[in-house]
Amino acid sequence: MQEIAAYLLLKVAGKDGSAEEVTAVVEAAGGTVDEAALTAMLGDLDGKDINELLASGMEKLKDVPMGGGGGGGGGAAAGGDAAAEEAAEEEKPEEEEMDLGGGMDMFGGGDDGGDDY
């Protein structure tokens, strides 16, 4: 994965994206190049325009369903019963708050209000 990222960075910079350049970028970032993956990647990309490959990939991605339920309102948006959702919200037990006696100060100070710096 780091090999393709380095290759794309090189292409954005107007470079050829040779094996030596990719290796230099990965090593400069503190990584180690997987020579087999680099050779396979460069073999697959040989003679192809990276911009055309990215455009065709984006064209294919437009048909992939993305997104998710992500939080609360997913059931209602999918045709769920709003009344059932309201009933479920009403049944939630309330959480008790713990009384810390005022002795907890984020910065470690006491109750006297003075500066303890």
Secondary structure as GFF3:
##gff-version 3
##sequence-region A 1 117
A	DSSP	alpha_helix	2	12	.	.	.	ID=ss1
A	DSSP	alpha_helix	19	28	.	.	.	ID=ss2
A	DSSP	alpha_helix	35	45	.	.	.	ID=ss3
A	DSSP	alpha_helix	50	61	.	.	.	ID=ss4
A	DSSP	alpha_helix	74	77	.	.	.	ID=ss5
A	DSSP	alpha_helix	82	90	.	.	.	ID=ss6
###
